[in-house]
């Protein structure tokens, strides 16, 4: 029986296998992240986060501080190049 850490069921699923020394229970939780609907939801969330930080960067650029825009665009293009240029 894994120790009870309290909190949510997700915390128990993610923490208890590590505390118990067995990663076998972690596989269903990780496998659920790679289902097609979850991939689509994560892609939308990623796009919204990029849009937020790039928009915030544009606002900061208007105030004379270009660093957030440069960082957000650098991360965006870096991930685009990394994942967009992979062979399927």
TORPA-4810 file (N, C-alpha, C, O; in nm, 3 decimals):
<nodes>
NODE_1_0.085_-0.118_0.000_0.000_0.000_0.000_0.089_0.124_0.000_0.171_0.141_0.090_X
NODE_2_0.073_0.212_-0.102_0.155_0.333_-0.106_0.116_0.430_0.004_0.001_0.431_0.048_X
NODE_3_0.210_0.511_0.049_0.177_0.607_0.154_0.078_0.711_0.105_0.075_0.743_-0.014_X
NODE_4_-0.002_0.763_0.196_-0.102_0.862_0.161_-0.041_1.001_0.183_-0.006_1.038_0.295_X
NODE_5_-0.030_1.078_0.075_0.026_1.211_0.083_-0.082_1.318_0.094_-0.050_1.436_0.103_X
NODE_6_-0.207_1.279_0.094_-0.314_1.376_0.097_-0.326_1.446_-0.037_-0.256_1.408_-0.132_X
NODE_7_-0.411_1.543_-0.049_-0.422_1.618_-0.172_-0.505_1.545_-0.276_-0.587_1.459_-0.243_X
NODE_8_-0.483_1.581_-0.399_-0.565_1.530_-0.508_-0.525_1.390_-0.550_-0.419_1.339_-0.512_X
NODE_9_-0.610_1.329_-0.629_-0.583_1.196_-0.682_-0.464_1.201_-0.779_-0.385_1.107_-0.784_X
NODE_10_-0.451_1.311_-0.855_-0.340_1.325_-0.947_-0.208_1.325_-0.872_-0.111_1.262_-0.916_X
NODE_11_-0.203_1.395_-0.760_-0.080_1.396_-0.679_-0.048_1.257_-0.628_0.069_1.218_-0.625_X
NODE_12_-0.149_1.182_-0.589_-0.125_1.047_-0.540_-0.078_0.956_-0.653_0.008_0.870_-0.631_X
NODE_13_-0.132_0.973_-0.774_-0.091_0.890_-0.887_0.052_0.922_-0.927_0.128_0.832_-0.962_X
NODE_14_0.089_1.049_-0.922_0.222_1.088_-0.966_0.329_1.071_-0.859_0.443_1.038_-0.892_X
NODE_15_0.296_1.091_-0.732_0.396_1.087_-0.626_0.410_0.948_-0.565_0.522_0.905_-0.537_X
NODE_16_0.299_0.875_-0.544_0.307_0.749_-0.473_0.393_0.644_-0.544_0.462_0.569_-0.475_X
NODE_17_0.394_0.633_-0.678_0.482_0.532_-0.739_0.629_0.562_-0.714_0.709_0.470_-0.697_X
NODE_18_0.664_0.688_-0.711_0.803_0.724_-0.688_0.839_0.694_-0.543_0.947_0.642_-0.515_X
NODE_19_0.749_0.727_-0.451_0.776_0.701_-0.310_0.777_0.551_-0.281_0.852_0.506_-0.195_X
NODE_20_0.695_0.475_-0.353_0.690_0.331_-0.331_0.804_0.260_-0.403_0.827_0.142_-0.380_X
NODE_21_0.876_0.331_-0.489_0.988_0.269_-0.560_0.945_0.195_-0.684_1.024_0.117_-0.738_X
NODE_22_0.824_0.214_-0.731_0.775_0.143_-0.849_0.714_0.244_-0.945_0.627_0.322_-0.906_X
NODE_23_0.759_0.243_-1.068_0.704_0.334_-1.168_0.596_0.268_-1.252_0.550_0.325_-1.351_X
NODE_24_0.554_0.148_-1.215_0.454_0.077_-1.294_0.322_0.151_-1.295_0.255_0.155_-1.398_X
NODE_25_0.282_0.210_-1.181_0.155_0.282_-1.175_0.159_0.413_-1.251_0.054_0.469_-1.283_X
NODE_26_0.276_0.464_-1.278_0.288_0.593_-1.346_0.256_0.581_-1.495_0.216_0.679_-1.557_X
NODE_27_0.271_0.465_-1.552_0.251_0.447_-1.696_0.112_0.486_-1.745_0.103_0.553_-1.848_X
NODE_28_0.002_0.449_-1.678_-0.130_0.493_-1.729_-0.146_0.645_-1.731_-0.208_0.699_-1.822_X
NODE_29_-0.090_0.714_-1.631_-0.102_0.859_-1.628_-0.023_0.922_-1.742_-0.069_1.018_-1.804_X
NODE_30_0.095_0.869_-1.771_0.177_0.922_-1.879_0.117_0.885_-2.013_0.119_0.966_-2.107_X
NODE_31_0.064_0.765_-2.024_0.003_0.720_-2.149_-0.118_0.806_-2.185_-0.144_0.828_-2.303_X
NODE_32_-0.192_0.854_-2.085_-0.309_0.937_-2.111_-0.271_1.071_-2.172_-0.351_1.130_-2.244_X
NODE_33_-0.150_1.120_-2.145_-0.107_1.247_-2.202_-0.081_1.237_-2.353_-0.079_1.339_-2.421_X
NODE_34_-0.061_1.117_-2.404_-0.028_1.101_-2.545_-0.146_1.053_-2.629_-0.127_1.013_-2.744_X
NODE_35_-0.265_1.057_-2.575_-0.382_1.024_-2.655_-0.410_1.140_-2.751_-0.378_1.254_-2.718_X
NODE_36_-0.468_1.113_-2.868_-0.490_1.221_-2.966_-0.569_1.340_-2.913_-0.531_1.453_-2.942_X
NODE_37_-0.679_1.322_-2.837_-0.748_1.441_-2.786_-0.661_1.522_-2.691_-0.668_1.645_-2.690_X
NODE_38_-0.579_1.456_-2.610_-0.494_1.528_-2.517_-0.382_1.601_-2.591_-0.344_1.711_-2.552_X
NODE_39_-0.329_1.541_-2.697_-0.228_1.610_-2.778_-0.287_1.737_-2.838_-0.221_1.841_-2.840_X
NODE_40_-0.409_1.728_-2.887_-0.475_1.844_-2.947_-0.496_1.953_-2.842_-0.473_2.071_-2.868_X
NODE_41_-0.541_1.914_-2.722_-0.563_2.011_-2.615_-0.432_2.076_-2.573_-0.428_2.197_-2.549_X
NODE_42_-0.325_1.998_-2.562_-0.195_2.055_-2.526_-0.142_2.147_-2.635_-0.077_2.247_-2.605_X
NODE_43_-0.168_2.114_-2.762_-0.126_2.201_-2.872_-0.199_2.335_-2.866_-0.138_2.440_-2.888_X
NODE_44_-0.328_2.332_-2.837_-0.405_2.456_-2.826_-0.355_2.539_-2.708_-0.338_2.660_-2.720_X
NODE_45_-0.330_2.473_-2.594_-0.279_2.544_-2.477_-0.143_2.607_-2.508_-0.118_2.721_-2.469_X
NODE_46_-0.056_2.535_-2.576_0.075_2.588_-2.611_0.061_2.708_-2.704_0.130_2.809_-2.685_X
NODE_47_-0.027_2.699_-2.802_-0.048_2.810_-2.894_-0.100_2.934_-2.821_-0.055_3.045_-2.848_X
NODE_48_-0.193_2.915_-2.729_-0.249_3.027_-2.653_-0.140_3.091_-2.566_-0.134_3.214_-2.555_X
NODE_49_-0.056_3.009_-2.504_0.053_3.064_-2.422_0.153_3.143_-2.507_0.197_3.251_-2.466_X
NODE_50_0.188_3.090_-2.624_0.278_3.164_-2.713_0.213_3.296_-2.756_0.279_3.400_-2.756_X
NODE_51_0.086_3.292_-2.792_0.017_3.415_-2.834_0.014_3.517_-2.720_0.033_3.636_-2.744_X
NODE_52_-0.009_3.470_-2.598_-0.011_3.560_-2.483_0.124_3.629_-2.464_0.130_3.751_-2.450_X
NODE_53_0.232_3.550_-2.463_0.364_3.609_-2.437_0.413_3.695_-2.552_0.480_3.795_-2.529_X
NODE_54_0.380_3.659_-2.675_0.419_3.744_-2.788_0.340_3.875_-2.785_0.396_3.981_-2.811_X
NODE_55_0.211_3.868_-2.752_0.130_3.991_-2.741_0.180_4.079_-2.629_0.190_4.201_-2.645_X
NODE_56_0.212_4.020_-2.517_0.266_4.095_-2.404_0.400_4.156_-2.442_0.432_4.268_-2.402_X
NODE_57_0.478_4.081_-2.519_0.605_4.133_-2.567_0.589_4.253_-2.659_0.669_4.347_-2.654_X
NODE_58_0.486_4.252_-2.743_0.459_4.366_-2.831_0.422_4.488_-2.747_0.467_4.599_-2.775_X
NODE_59_0.341_4.468_-2.645_0.303_4.580_-2.557_0.427_4.635_-2.486_0.443_4.757_-2.475_X
NODE_60_0.513_4.546_-2.438_0.636_4.591_-2.373_0.729_4.661_-2.472_0.800_4.755_-2.436_X
NODE_61_0.729_4.616_-2.598_0.811_4.679_-2.701_0.767_4.823_-2.724_0.851_4.911_-2.748_X
NODE_62_0.637_4.849_-2.717_0.587_4.985_-2.733_0.633_5.076_-2.620_0.640_5.198_-2.636_X
NODE_63_0.663_5.018_-2.505_0.713_5.093_-2.390_0.865_5.107_-2.394_0.924_5.171_-2.308_X
NODE_64_0.929_5.047_-2.494_1.073_5.058_-2.507_1.152_4.943_-2.446_1.273_4.953_-2.431_X
NODE_65_1.083_4.834_-2.411_1.151_4.718_-2.351_1.131_4.597_-2.444_1.028_4.529_-2.434_X
NODE_66_1.227_4.568_-2.531_1.208_4.464_-2.632_1.240_4.322_-2.585_1.224_4.228_-2.663_X
NODE_67_1.285_4.302_-2.461_1.341_4.174_-2.421_1.238_4.062_-2.416_1.269_3.950_-2.455_X
NODE_68_1.119_4.089_-2.371_1.017_3.985_-2.365_0.976_3.940_-2.506_0.958_3.821_-2.531_X
NODE_69_0.963_4.035_-2.597_0.928_4.001_-2.734_1.038_3.918_-2.799_1.010_3.818_-2.865_X
NODE_70_1.162_3.959_-2.779_1.273_3.883_-2.837_1.281_3.742_-2.778_1.305_3.646_-2.851_X
NODE_71_1.262_3.730_-2.648_1.266_3.598_-2.584_1.150_3.511_-2.630_1.170_3.393_-2.661_X
NODE_72_1.029_3.567_-2.635_0.913_3.489_-2.676_0.925_3.443_-2.821_0.894_3.329_-2.853_X
NODE_73_0.971_3.533_-2.909_0.989_3.493_-3.049_1.102_3.392_-3.064_1.093_3.302_-3.147_X
NODE_74_1.207_3.406_-2.985_1.317_3.310_-2.989_1.272_3.171_-2.949_1.306_3.072_-3.015_X
NODE_75_1.195_3.162_-2.841_1.143_3.032_-2.797_1.044_2.976_-2.899_1.046_2.857_-2.929_X
NODE_76_0.957_3.064_-2.952_0.857_3.019_-3.051_0.925_2.961_-3.175_0.893_2.850_-3.218_X
NODE_77_1.020_3.037_-3.232_1.087_2.988_-3.352_1.177_2.869_-3.322_1.192_2.780_-3.406_X
NODE_78_1.236_2.865_-3.203_1.318_2.750_-3.166_1.236_2.622_-3.159_1.279_2.518_-3.209_X
NODE_79_1.119_2.629_-3.096_1.034_2.510_-3.089_0.976_2.476_-3.226_0.960_2.359_-3.259_X
NODE_80_0.943_2.578_-3.304_0.891_2.553_-3.439_0.994_2.480_-3.523_0.962_2.384_-3.593_X
NODE_81_1.118_2.525_-3.515_1.225_2.461_-3.594_1.252_2.321_-3.541_1.271_2.228_-3.619_X
NODE_82_1.252_2.305_-3.409_1.282_2.174_-3.352_1.174_2.072_-3.389_1.207_1.963_-3.436_X
NODE_83_1.048_2.105_-3.368_0.941_2.008_-3.392_0.893_2.009_-3.537_0.845_1.906_-3.586_X
NODE_84_0.905_2.121_-3.606_0.858_2.128_-3.743_0.951_2.061_-3.842_0.907_2.017_-3.948_X
NODE_85_1.078_2.052_-3.808_1.175_1.992_-3.900_1.204_1.847_-3.869_1.293_1.787_-3.931_X
NODE_86_1.132_1.788_-3.774_1.154_1.645_-3.744_1.091_1.560_-3.852_0.988_1.596_-3.910_X
NODE_87_1.154_1.448_-3.879_1.093_1.355_-3.974_0.982_1.278_-3.902_0.994_1.243_-3.785_X
NODE_88_0.877_1.253_-3.973_0.763_1.185_-3.913_0.790_1.042_-3.904_0.705_0.966_-3.856_X
</nodes>
